[in-house]
Amino acid sequence: MAALDVASISVLYAASFAILFVGYLTAISSKDVIRLLISLEMMFGAVFMALIPLFSVAAHTAFGIAVITIFASSGELLILISAIVILDRQKKDIHTAVITIGGDQV
């Protein structure tokens, strides 16, 4: 397997950072739970993309990090899906404006 050169590693890290940044901005400005879920998955995808160059240098370390990231991503996905289902059953809506915090209406 050919090693990646510095230019392609830089492009991968730049693209990964751009996807992570867009996911972060979408997460803090999301108005409903579905957009929040999509933005969190974009951020996890950016982390996976940043692991690609590490596989050419330290494959065992990259594999360990990838397994931990996969478990964290799947756990996060299951929690968010259950939160969407619970929110839909309680409020009959998935917009975050109907969520109450501490009994107060947001």
Protein Blocks (a to p, Z undefined) as FASTA:
>chain_A
ZZddfklmmmmmmmmmmmmmmmmmmmmmccbfklmmmmmmmmmmmmmmmmmmmmmmmmml
mmmmmmmmmmmmmmmmmmmmmmmmmmmmmnopabfklpceehiaZZ
